[in-house]
Amino acid sequence: MCELLTSITPLTRRVPAGTPDLTGQRRGALTVVGYFGPGRNSKGGSRWVVRCECGLYSIRRGRTIKRKNMDDYCSACGREKAEFVKEFVHQHGRRPDYWELPA
């Protein structure tokens, strides 16, 4: 789950020893800005601040960022793409191919 934040960079912390630094990595429309803190559950992990191309910030788990997910974007952009797909299906009677999706 993604938590949307304001367009102001949230407080980031120093990456602890033993945790791989993901800062600067890109996944789809998201760029890792910095380390946010440890995971919320007993499984550990880490949470990272990411910035979407649309300008919104969110917090993502480290394992989510490491996954090779072609369509990785914030939930606001995800809603826009979902609306586009719904309208495309209505007009063309089929789901759009990857290259037909908006950038």
NORDA-V559497 format. One record per residue. N is the residue number from 1. SS is DSSP state (hx for helix, st for strand, lp for the rest). NEAR is the number of other ideal C-beta (glycine too) atoms within 8 Angstrom. D_CENTER is the distance of its C-alpha to the mean C-alpha in whole Angstrom. Layout:
# NORDA-V559497
N_SS_NEAR_D_CENTER ; N_SS_NEAR_D_CENTER
This chain:
# NORDA-V559497
1_lp_2_10 ; 2_lp_8_7 ; 3_st_6_10 ; 4_st_9_10 ; 5_st_11_12 ; 6_lp_4_15 ; 7_lp_6_14 ; 8_lp_6_16 ; 9_lp_7_15 ; 10_lp_9_15 ; 11_lp_3_18 ; 12_lp_9_16 ; 13_st_8_19 ; 14_lp_4_21 ; 15_lp_7_19 ; 16_lp_6_22 ; 17_lp_3_24 ; 18_lp_3_23 ; 19_lp_9_20 ; 20_lp_4_18 ; 21_lp_6_17 ; 22_lp_11_13 ; 23_lp_10_13 ; 24_lp_6_13 ; 25_lp_8_11 ; 26_st_7_9 ; 27_st_10_7 ; 28_lp_9_8 ; 29_lp_9_7 ; 30_st_15_5 ; 31_st_8_8 ; 32_st_13_9 ; 33_st_11_11 ; 34_st_9_13 ; 35_st_16_14 ; 36_st_11_14 ; 37_st_6_16 ; 38_st_7_18 ; 39_lp_10_16 ; 40_lp_4_18 ; 41_lp_6_20 ; 42_lp_3_23 ; 43_lp_5_21 ; 44_lp_7_20 ; 45_lp_10_17 ; 46_st_12_14 ; 47_st_13_12 ; 48_st_16_10 ; 49_st_15_9 ; 50_st_14_6 ; 51_st_10_7 ; 52_st_14_7 ; 53_lp_6_10 ; 54_lp_9_11 ; 55_lp_6_12 ; 56_lp_11_10 ; 57_st_15_9 ; 58_st_14_7 ; 59_st_12_8 ; 60_st_11_7 ; 61_st_10_9 ; 62_hx_14_11 ; 63_hx_7_12 ; 64_hx_8_8 ; 65_hx_14_7 ; 66_hx_6_11 ; 67_lp_7_11 ; 68_lp_4_12 ; 69_lp_8_10 ; 70_lp_6_11 ; 71_lp_7_9 ; 72_lp_8_5 ; 73_lp_12_4 ; 74_lp_13_5 ; 75_hx_8_8 ; 76_hx_10_10 ; 77_hx_12_10 ; 78_hx_9_10 ; 79_hx_8_13 ; 80_hx_9_14 ; 81_hx_12_14 ; 82_hx_8_16 ; 83_hx_8_18 ; 84_hx_11_19 ; 85_hx_11_19 ; 86_hx_8_22 ; 87_hx_8_24 ; 88_hx_11_24 ; 89_hx_10_25 ; 90_hx_6_28 ; 91_hx_6_29 ; 92_hx_7_29 ; 93_lp_4_29 ; 94_lp_5_27 ; 95_lp_6_23 ; 96_lp_10_22 ; 97_lp_6_21 ; 98_hx_6_18 ; 99_hx_4_20 ; 100_hx_6_21 ; 101_lp_11_17 ; 102_lp_5_17 ; 103_lp_2_15
